[in-house]
Amino acid sequence: MENPAAQSRGHARLIEENDLGGRTLTGKAHLTIVGVALLWSLYQLWIASPFPFWFDFLILNDTLQRSIHLAFALALAFLTFPATARSRRDGIPTLDIVLCLIAVGTCFYTVVNYESVVSRSGGARTQLEFFVAFAGLGLLLEAARRALGLPMVIIGLVFIGYAFLGPNMPEIISHRGLSLNRFTEHMWLSTEGVFGLPLGVSSGFIFLYVLFGSLLDKAGAGNYFIQLSFGLLGHLRGGPAKAAVISSALTGMISGSAIANVVTTGTFTIPLMKRVGFSPEKAGAIEVSSSINGQIMPPIMGAAAFLMAEFVGISYFEVITHAFIPAFISYFGLYCIVHIEALKGRMAVLERAVTYSGTQRLMHSILTITLLSGVGFGLYLLFEAIGALFGDNALIMTVLLLAGLYIGLIWVSRRYPEIEVDDPEAPLLKVPAALPIFLAGLFYILPIGVLVWCLMIERFSPALSVSWAILSIFVLLLTQKPLLALAHRRPVSAALWQSGAEDLVNGLIMGARNMTGVAVAMAAAGIIVGVVSATGLGLLMTEIIQTLSGGSFFLMMLLTAGMCVALGMGLPTTANYIVVAAIMANPFVTLAAEHGIEVPPIAVHLFVFYFGLLSGTTPPVAIDAFAGAAVARSEPMRTSLIAFVYGLRTAILPFIFVLNPALLLIGVESAWHLGLVVGSSIVAMVIFAAGTQGYFFARSRLWESVVLVVVAILLLRPAAILDAVQPPFEREPVHVLLKLADGLEGQIDVRLIAEGENLSGATISKTVVLTLRGDGGQSAEDVLFDSAGLGVEPEGDALLVTDLSFDGQAQKGGLDYDWKILALERSVDRMNPNWLLLPLLAIMAMIIALQRRRAARRSEYV
C-alpha cells in the first residue's frame, strides 16, 4: 500500500495540475511566479480598499481594473501551465515567456492608450488594434486550453466563427454577421466582450472571495471543518460518508472550485468511507456529489452568487436568500442517500470516544443550540448597542470587542488538545468527541462570522464585506500560533511570529494562483457573452427551443436542462454559469411567458446554474467525478455514473422551484406557509432518496420505488394533481376583456391568449398576463392603454392590437402590432392544493407499513 505521505503528495499534485499549473520550479523562475502572484493579490486588495482615494494613487476605472486583472491572470497562466503533457515541468520555456509578455502587452494596450481608444469608439480601428485584439483573443484561448482544457476553447472558437459566418448559417440561426472593425471593438476594446461583466465580477468580487477561502484554509479552518464533521457524525451508520457531506458543505461554502473541494476533503473522507464498507466507486461518488453541492450552497456558491446578482439585477442578499432552501434540501437528500446506502450494506458503526445515553445526547444538543443561539443574539444586541451609543466611534469599539472575543476563544481552547491533521490511513478505533474539537477551533469561525455579519446584518456590499473578513484573517494568521503557544503555556518564540507571516504570504500567493484558471475562464466566457449580445443569438435560441419543444412547456424545460448540461461540460463553476445563463436564461423567461407562466428571473438563473453544474458528473466529460475517482482509486466511468444517479435529487429541484417559487421563498405568505413548504420538501427528499436507491425500511419492490419517486415529486408540487383534474384557468370570449376594463375600479390580473407573426414570419401563439388598474370612471380603452400600454379594436371574434406604448406591459409581454387576441382566461376558485399532501402522505405511510412488515418477517427467519 502506498504510504500516507506519498498519497498526500499525489493528491497535492492533482490539485496543482488542475488549479495551479503543475510546474515544479526553483530559483529565479519560482521567485518570478511567487512575485507575480503576490503582486496580484496586493493589487486586488489595494483597489478594493479606500487607500487609492486616501493617497490619490492608482485610482482606476472599471475598464483599467479589468485589463490589469486579466494581464496578471494570463501571465500566471503561461508561466505555470505547461503547453502539453510532455512539456518540461522544471523550468519555463522561452516560448512561454514570450507568449506571456505578448499577452500582458495586449491587455495593457488599453491601459496605456485608454483616452485614444475611448475617443475613437464607434469609428475605424487601426491595424495595430486589429493585431492587439486578435493576438489577445488567440492567447486568451491558448491560456484557457492550458488552464481549463479544450471544451472552453472549442466553445469560444465556435462562437467567434458564428460571429463572422452568420449570413452563411441555417436560416433559423442566421444573422447579418459582424465586420472586422465591429468585432475588434466589441470583443477587445470595449466592455461588451472579453472585458465585460464576467471579468468585472471576477476582478471586483470573485478574486477577494477566492483569496478569503485560501487564507482561511491556510489558517487551518478547512481541517477544522473536516475534523468537526467527523466528530459530530462519525459514530452514525455510514458516519464517514455523512461527515463528507457536511464537511463538503462547510468547505464548499467558501470554495470556488469543486475539484479542489473533492481533493481536499476527499483526501480525508474517502479512505474512511472505504474502510467502513463503501466501495471505492461509491465513496468517490459521494464526495463528488457533496463537493458539487458546495457550489450551490450560500454564501459563496462557487462565486456564482455575485454574477447572479449582476445578471438578474437584484441584491446579493436576495440571491443567497432565494438559493438557501433548495441547497439545504439537496444536501439533506444526499445525506438520506448516504444513510440508505449504509443500511443496504449493513455497515458497522464506529465507537465513540465518549459515550452518552440518548437522554444525555438530547440534553447536550438542546443546551448547545440554546447556548449558541443565546450568545449569537446577545452579540447582535451588543453590536447594535455599540452602534447606538458610540456613533462615529462604533467601528473602533467593534474592533476592540472582536479582538477581546478572539483572545477569549483562544483562551477557551487551551483546555483541549490542538487540532492536528489526521492520517486517514491510520487505524481508526474510536470517533473523537465533537465538543473538544468544536471548542478547540471555535476561533476559526470568527472570520466567517465577520463575513456573514457584514453581508446579512449590516448589508454591506460583497466586496466591502469580504474585505473586512480578509482583514480579520490577517490578524488570525499572524497571531494564532503565538497566542496558542501562550495559552498552552509554551514559550513564544520569534519563529512562531515568522511562521504566521509566512502563512499569510503563502495564503496570498495561493489565492492568486487559485484565481488564474477562474479569471481566464471568466475572460473566455466574455467571448460568448459578447457574441450573444452582438448577434442577437438569445432571441434565436428562443425560436429554436420553441420549435423543438412543439409548444410543450415541460419539454421546453427538459431541452433547456439538456443544453445546459451539454454547454457546461468541462467548465469550472463560474464560466459554466456565464455560458449557460448568457445563452439559455432569457429564452427560458420568454418561452415561459408565452405559456402564461410567470417565472421569476432568479428561478431561471438558478435553473440553468444547477444543470450546468450537473455536467460535472455527466459522462463523458465528468471532470469532477474523474477527480474523485483519482482520489478513491476507482474506475472513473462507474464513479461518474453513480455520482450522476446521486445527483438526480438535485436535478428535480430546478423543475420544482420554476413551477413552485415558494421553494425560493418567493410568494411565501406566512410562517405556517414557510413551514409547510420546507417540511414537505424535506419529506419529499427522504422518499425520493428511498425510491431511487430501492430501499426504505426494507428492499423496495419495483412498484414501490416508482410510487415513492412519483409521490416525492408531487409533494414538491401538489398543485400538479389538481391541475390535471381541475385546470386553474377557464377560457372566456375575448370581448369580456372590454367589459371587465370598462369602469374598472381597483386592480385585476387577466391572461390573454394572443397570436401573430414573429420576426421570422412564423405564426406563433403566446399567453400574456396583464395587470389592469382603474379608478371607476375610465373607459375600457383608457384602462387598457394607461395600465398596460395596449390599444385594441374588435375584429370578428378577436381583438386586433392597434397600438402599443413603448416598454408597457403588453409590449414587454411580447405583443406586437396586428396581433390578434383570441381569448381571455380567468382564475378558477378551487381547493387549496396543499390539502393533497394528506393522501400523498397516506400512500407513503402505506408503503412504510408494508416494508416494515416485510422486514419484521425476515428478521424472524434470521
N, C-alpha and C positions, 0 to 999 in steps of 0.2 A: 504493500500500500504506500502511496506517495505520502511523504511526511507533511505535517501541517504547514511548516514554513514554505516548502515548495508549492503546496497548494495555494497558500496565500499569495505567493509571488505570481502564480498563474492567474489568479483572479484579478490581481492588480494589473497584470499585463493586459487582460481582457478589457478592463475599464480604460486603460491607457490607449489601446488601439482603437477603441470605439469613440472615446471622448477627447483624448489628449494627443493623439497622433501616432504614438508607438515608437518614436525615435528615442534612443538612449544616448544622450550626448554628454560630453565632458568638456572642460576647458572653456575657450572663448565662445564656442557655439552654444554651450549650456548657459553661459553668462548672458549671451545676447538674448536668448529666449526668455530667461528669467527677467532680464531688464525690460524687455518689451511688454511682458505680461504684467509686471509690477507697475510700469508706467501707465498701462491701460487702466488698471484698477484705480490708480490715483487720479487719473484724468476723469474717470466717470464719477468718482466721489467729489471731485472739485466742482464739476458742472452741476451736480445735484445739490450742492451746498450754497449758502448765501455768500461764500467767500468772494466769488468773482465780482459781485456788486459792492462788497465792503472795500475790496482793494482795487476795484476798477481795472481788473486784469483778466484777460481771456473770457470776455463776455461774448458768447457765440449764439447766433440764431439757430433755429432747428435744422436748417439745411447744412450748415457748417458742422454742427454737432454730429449729424448722421454721417457726413463724409469722413470725419476723423474716426468715428466709431468703426466704420467699415474698413478703413485703412488699417487699423490695428488688427481687426479680425483676419483680413486677407494676409497680412504679414505673418501672423502666427500660423495660419493655415499652410502657407508654403514652407515655413521654417520647421514645422513639427510633423506634418503629414507627408509621408513618402509618396512618390508618384505611383509606384506599383508595389506589389507584394514582394518583388525581388530586389527593390531598391535598397541601398545600404541604409542601415539604421544607426550607425555610429558616427555619422557626420552629415553635413548639409551640402549637397552637390552645388557646384557653381551655377548650374541652370536654375535651380530653385531660388538661389539668391537673386539672380537676375529677374526672374518672374516676380519675386517678392517686391523688388524695387519698382518694377513697371506697374504692378497692381497698386502699390501705395501712391505712385505718381498719378494714376488715373483718378484716384479718389481726391487727391489734393489739388487737382486741376481746378475744381470748382471753388475750393478754399482760397487759392491764390488769385483766381480770376473772377471772384464772385460778382462784382459790380458789372463787369463786362458781360458775363453770362446772363444776368438778370435783365440788363438793359436791352439785349437783343432777343429777348423772349418772344417767340412767335415769328421771328424773322429768319433769314437764311443763316445756316450754320457753316462754320469754316471747315476746311479739310482736316485741320488738326483736331477739331471737336469730333468729327466723324471717326477719326482714328482713336481718340481717347474713349469714346463711347463703346466702340466695338471691341477694342482691346480690353476695356474694363469688363464688358459682358463676358467675353471669352475667358478671361482669367477668373472671373467670379464663378462661372460654370466649372472650370477646372478645379478651383478650390472646393466647390460643392462635391465634385466627383471624389476628391481625396477624403473629405471630411464626412460625407454623407452617403457616398455610393452613387451608382448610376441612376436610380429612379428619379432623383431630383433633377439631374442633368437632362434626362430624356424628356421629362415634362417641360422643362424650360425651353429646350430646343423645339419641341412640338409647338409651343405657344409662340415662339419667335417666328417659326415658319408660317404659322397661321396668320400672324400679323401682316406678312408680306404677300401671302398666297390667297388672301381672302376671295378675290374675284374668281379664282380657279377651283374653289371648293364646291361641294354639292350644294344645291340651292338652299337647303334648309339651314346651313351654317355659313353661307357666303356673306361677304361684306366687301366694301369697295377697296380695301387694302390701305396700308399706311405707306406714305412716301418715306424715303431715306431720311429726309430732313425732319419730318414729324416724329419718326421713330426715335431718332437720335435725341431730340429734345425731350420727348415724353419719357423715355426709359432711363436716361442718364443725367440730363441737365435740368431736371425739374423734380418736384416731389410727388410725381404721379406713378413712377415706376420703381426702380431699384431703391431710390431714396425716399420712398413713400411711407405710408402709415406703418407697415410692419417693421421697417428698420427704425422708425421713430419710437415705436413702443419698445423695441429691443434696446435702444440707447437710453430711453427715459425711465423705463421700469424694469425690464427683464434682467438686465445686467445686474442691477442692485439686488434683486431677489436671488439670483443665482449666487452672487457673492455672499449674500446673507447665509444661504444654505451651506456654502463651502466653509465659511468661517465657523458656523455653528457645528458642523461636522468635525472640523479641526479641533474645536474646543472639547469634543468628546460627547456631544449630545446624541449623535446617531447611535453610538454604542449604548448609551444610557437608555434610549427608547427600546432597543432590542432586548437588553437585559430586563428592563421593567416589564415588557410584554411577556417575556418568558416566565418571569416570576409570578405574574398575575394568572397566566393561563396554562403554564406548562404542566400542571397537575391534572388537567382535564383529559378526557379521552381524545387522542389526536392533538394534544396540547401544543407541541412544537409548530404544527401547521396553523393552529389558531393564533399562536404568537406571531407567526409570519404575517397573517392577515392584519393584525393590529399594528405591528411594528412597521409594516409597509405603508399603512395608512398614516402613521405618525411621521415617518421619514419622507413619504411621498408628498405630504402637505407642503414641505419646504424644498422639494427637489424639482428640478426642471427636466429630468431625464429618467425615463422608465428603465432604460438599460442599466444606468448607474444604480438605480434603486434595486433592480433584480440582483446585481452582482454584490452590492454591499450588504444588503440584508440577507440575501440568499447564501452568502458565504457561511453565515452562522446558522440559519434556519433549515436549509436544505439537508445538510448532513444529519441534523437532529430528526427531521421528518423521516428520513430513510431508516434511521435506527429504531424508530418506534413502529415501523411496519409499512410506511408508504413506499410504493415503487418509485424508482428514480424519475420515471416519466410523470407520475402524479405529483411528486414533490416539486419538480421543476415547474409544472403547470400551475400549481397553487401559488408559488412565489411569483410567477409571471402575471397571473391574474391579479394578485394583490398589488403588485407594483404598477400595473397599468391603471388600476383603480385609483392609485395615489395621484394620478394626473387629473382625475375628476373631483378630487377632494379639496374643498376650500381650506385655507385662503389663497393658495398659490395656483392650483390647478395646472401645473406644468407651465405656468406663466400665461396660459390662455385667458385667464380671467381679465387681465389688463387689455388684451386685444379685444375681447368680447365687449368690454365697456366702451371702447372706442368705436367698434363696428356698429353696435346696437344703439349707442347714444344715451346710455344710462350710467349711473354712478357705479363705481367698483363695489361699493357696499351692497347695492341692489343685485349685482351679478352673483356675489357669493351667497346672498340670502336665498336667491332662487335656486342655486345649484346644490345647496346643502342636503335637503331631504332626499333627492334621488341618489346622491353619492352615499349617504348613510344607508339607504335601503339596499343599494348594490353591495356594499361591504357586508351588511348583515346577511344577504343572500349567500355570499361566498362563505361566510362563517358557518351557515347552515350546511352548505355543501361539504365543507371540511368535516363537520360533525357526522354527517351521514356516511361519508367515506370511512371514517374511523369506526362507526358502528358496523358497517358492512364487513370491514376487515377484522373486527373483534380485536382491536389493538389494545395493547397493555396501557395501564395508567401509571404514570411515574409518581413516585412517592414524594411528598412534600418534606422539606427540611424541618418545618414546624407544622404540626397537625392540630387543627381546631375542630371542635364539634360544629354541626350545622348551625346551632343557635349562636355560637360564638362568631362564626363567619358572618352570619346575618347582622349581628350587633356591630361587628367591626366595620362592615360595609356601610351600615346606616350612620355610624359615628364619623367615619371618614368623609362620606358625602356631606353630612351636616357640617363638619368642621371646615371642609374646603369651601362649601357654599357660604358659610358664615364669614370666613376670612376674606373671600372674594368680595362679598357685599360690604364688609367693613372697610376694605381698601377702597372700594368705589366711593363710599361715603367720605372717607378720609381725603381722597384726592379732590372730590368735589368741594369739601370744606376748605381745603388749601386754596383752591381757585377763588373761592368767595372771599376768604379772609385776607389773602396776601396780594391779590390783584396782579400787578406787573411783576412782583417778586415770586409769583407762584411757581415759575419754572425752576428757580434756584431751590426752593423748598422741596419740590417734587424730586429733583435730582438727589438732594440730601436724603430724602426718605427712601428712595430706591437704593442708595448706597448703604444705608443702615439695614434695609431688608436683605440685601445681598450678603453683607457681613454676618447678619443673623443666621441666614440659611447655611453659610459656610460653617458657622459655629455649631449649628444643629448637626451637620454631617460628621462632626468629629467623633460621635458616639458609634459610628458604623464603619465597616471596612470600606476603603476606597474602591470605586468601580474599576475593575480591570477588564481588558479584552480577553474573553474566554477562548479556549481552543475547542471548536465544535467537534473535533475528533477524539477529545479526551473522554474517558469513561464518565458517564452521567448516571449517578446513583440516586440523587435526590434533586428536586426542583428547589432552587433557592427561595427564601421568603421574600415576598414582594415589598413589604413595608421598609425594611432596611435599605433596599435598593432605591426605593422612592425617595426616602429622606436623605440618602447619601448624595443624590444628584439633583435634588429639587432646585438648586440654584441655576441649573441648565435651562429651566423653563422661563426664567426672568426675561431673556431677550424676546422669546416668543410672546410672553405676556405684554411686553412693551409694544410689540408689533400689533397684536390684536387690540390692545387698548387704544392705540392711535388710530387704527382703522375703524373699529366698531364703536368706540365711545366718543372719542374726540372728532371722528370723521375727517381726519387729516387726509391729504392726497396720498395715493400709494407710494409715491417717491419720497415724500417727507416722512411718512410712517416708517418705511424701511430704513431711512437714513438714521432716525433715532434708534431703531433696533440694532443697526450695524454699530453705532457708537457704543451701545451697551455691550456688544460682543467684544469690541476693542478692549474695554475695561476688563471683561471677563477673561479674555485670553492673556492679558498682561499680568493679571493679579491672582488668578485662581491657584496656580501652583505654589507661590509663596504663602498665600493665606491658608491653603490646605495644610501645608507643612507647619505653619504656626498653630493651626487648630489641633493638629495631631501631635504637637509638641516635638517636632523635628526641627533641626537647625535650618534657618532661612539663609541660603547662600546666594551669591550673585549669579550662580549658574541657573537657578530657578527663574530669576528675572530674565536672564538671557534666553532661556528656553521658551518662556512666554512670548518674548519679542519675536523669536524665530517662528513660533507657531502663527503669530499674526502675519508676518511677512509671507510665510508659506501659504496661508489661507488666501491672502490677496493674490498671490501668483496662481494658485489653484483655481480660484474663482474666474480669473481672466481666461485661463486655459480651458476651463469647462465651457466658457461662453463662446469659444471660437466657432465650433460647429453650429451653435444656435444662431449666432449673428450671421454667419454665412447662409444658413438656411432661410433666415428672415429676408436677407437681401435677395436671394434667388427667388423666394416666394413673391417678392415685389415685381418680378418679371411677369408672373401670372396675373397679379392684380392690375398691373399696367396695361397688359394686353386686353384683359376683360373690359377695363374702363375705356380703352381707345377704340375697341371694335364693336362694343355692344353685345358681347357673347352671352352675358347674363340673360338678355331678352331672348336670344336664340335658344338657349338651354330651356327656357320656359316652353317654347313650342315643341322642342324635341321630346321632353318628358311628357307633355300633354299628348303628343301623337302616339308615343309608345304605350302610355297607360290607358289609352282608349277611353278617357273620361272617368276612370275609376280613381277615387282619391286614395284608397288603400293601396292600389297597385302603384300609384304615384309615389307613395311613401316608401314602398319596397324598392322601386327603381332608384329613388334618391339615396336610400341607405346603401344599396349595392354600389352605386357610383362613388359614394363617399369612401367605402372600404377600398375600392379599386384605386381611387386617386390618392389615398393615404398610405398605400403600401410603400414601405421603405423610408418613410419620412419621420423626422422627430416631431414631438408633440406640437410645437409652435408652428412650424412650417406646414404640418399636416392640417391644422385648423385653418390657417390662412388660405390654403389651396381650396379646401372643400367649402369654406364659407364664401370665398370670392366667386366660386362657380355655381354653387348649389343653393345658397341661402335665399337670395332674392327670388329665383324661380319658385322655390317652395312656398314663400309667402304669397306670391301672385297666384299660383295654382290653387292654394287653399282658399283664397278669397273668391276665386271663380266658382268654387264649390260651396260658397256660403259659409265657410268655416273660418272664423276669425282666430288665427293662431298668433299669440304674442311673439314678437321678434326674438326675444330671449329663448323661447322654447325651440324655435327653428335653429338658432345658433347652437344650442346645446344638443339638438338632434344630430346635426352634421358633425359636431365635435365628438360625440360619443361613438358614432360609426366610423369616423376617421381613426379614432384610437383603436377600435377593434381590429384594424388592419394589422396591428402588432402581433396578433395571434392567428391571423388568417393565412393559410398556405396559399401560394408557395413562398411569399416574401415576408415571413413572420419573424422579423428581426428580433423582437423582444423575446419570443418563445425560443429562438435559437440561442440567445444569450443565456436563458435559464437552463437550456439543455446542456450548454457547455459547463455550467457550474455543477449541475446534477449528474453529469456524465451519462446522459440518457440519449436515446435515439431522437434526433431533433424533430422529425416529421410527426412522430407519435406524440411527443411532448406538445407540439403545436396543436394537434387535433384535440387533445384532452383539454388544453387551455381554451381552445375555441368553444368546446362544449360548456366549460365552466363560465365562459363569457356570455352565454345565451341569456343569463339572468339580467345582465346589463343591456343586452340588445332589445329586450322587450320594453324597458323603461322609456326610451325616447318615443315610441309609438303611443305609450300611455299618456305621457305628460303633454304631448301635442294635442291629444283629444281631451285630456283632463288636466288643465293647467293648475288645478288645486295642488298637485304634487310639487309645483314650483312656488307654492304659497301665493298664487295669483287667484283672486276671487274668493279667498277664504273669509267667511263671514263671521266666525266666532271661534272661541277656544274649543267648543264642542265639535265644530266642523273640522278644525285642525286635528284634534284627537282622533276623529273618525277616519280622516284621510291617512294619517300616519299609522294608526292601528291596523286598518285594513291592508295597507301596503306591507307592513311587517308580516302579517299572517300570510299574505299572498306570496311573499318571498320564501317563507318557510315551506309552503306546499309546492311552490314551483321548484325549489331545490329537491324536494322529495320526489316530485314527478319526473324530473329529468335524470335523477340518479337511480330511479327504480327501487327506492327503499324509503319507508316511513317508519312504522313501528314493526314492520316485517318486510321481507322482499315483496315488492308490488307485482301484481299481475299486470299484463299489458293494458287492459281496460282501465285499471286503477290509475296507472301512470298518465294515460291520456286524459282521464277525467280530472285528475289533480292539476295538470297543466292548464286545462281549459278553465277550471274554477279559479286558479290563480290569476289568469288574465282578466277574467270577469270581475274578480274582487278589486282589481286595479281600476276598472272602468265598468261599474254595474249598469250604467245607462245604455250599454250596448245591447243588453237583453230587452230593455224597454223600447229602444229604438226599432228593434225588429218586430215587436208586437204593435206598438203604437208610435208612429213617426212623430217627432217633436213639432213638425210644422204641417199645416194643411194649406192647400193651394186655393186661391180665390181669383175671380176675374180681375184683370189689371185695373179696370176702371174704378174699382173700390179704392184704389190709392187716392184718386181725386176727392172722393167723398171723405176719406179719413183726414186729408190735408185741409179741406175747406173748413175754415173757422176753428182750426185746431187750437186747443188751449192746453199748454203743458208740453210734454215730450213723449214720443213713441218711437220705437225701432221697427223698421219694415225691411223685409227681404224681397228683393226684386229679381225675377228671372229675365235675363236680357240676352239678346242675340244680335250679332253683327260681324263685320269683317275685321280681321286683324291686319297687321302691317304687311303680311304676306299675301293678303287677299283671300285667305281661307275663312269660311263662316264658322264661328265658334259661339258657344253659349257660356254664360257665367252667372253666378249668383252674387248680387251686390247688397250689402247691408247698409242702410242709411238711417241716420237719426234725425227725425223731424221735430222742429220746435215751433210753437206758435203762441200768440197772445190772445187768441179768441176772436180777433177782429180782422184777420187776414184772409185773403182768397187762397184757394189751393195753389194757384200759380206762384203767389208771393211766398207761401210757406216752403214750397219745393225749391225755389231759387235762393231764397235768403238763407235757409238752413242747410241745403245740400248742394247748391250751385247747379240745379237741374231745371231745364226748361223742356216741356213736352207738349205734344199735340196729339189728339186721338187720331188713329188711323185704323179703321176696321175694329178688330178685337184687340188691338195692341195700342201702345203709346209710342210715338216716334220722338226720339231725342232730337230736339231742335236747337238747344242752347246749353252751354256748359261754362261755368266760371272756372278760371284757372286755379288749380290747387284746391278746388272744392271737393266735398265728399264724393260726388258722383264721378268726377274726373279721376280722383285718386283710386276709386274702386274699379276703374277700368272701362267705364262707359265712354262712348265716343259719338260724334255726330252721326246721325242717320241710323243709329242702332235702334232696335225695337225692344220695348219692354213688354214681355209676353204674359207675365203672371205675377201675382203677389202671394207671398207666403206669410202666414201669421202663426204665432206660437200657439200651441195647444195646451190647455190646462190638463195636467196629468199627475199621477202619483210621484212622490219623491223617489228617485232611483235607488237611494240608499236603503230603502226597505228590502230591496232584492238581495242585500247582503245576508239576510237571515236564511233564505233557502240555500244559498251557496255555502254558508257555514254548516247548515244541516247536512248537506252532501258530504262535506269534509268530515264531519263527525261520524257519519255512517261508515266511511272508508276507514277511519281510525278504529272504530269498533270492530270491523271485520278483520283488520290486521292484528289488533291486539288479541282477538280470539284465536287467530292462526298461530300467533307467537306463543300463546299460552299452551295450545295443544302440542306444539313442537317441543316446548320445554318439558312437558310431561313424558315425552318419549326419550329425552336425552338422559 
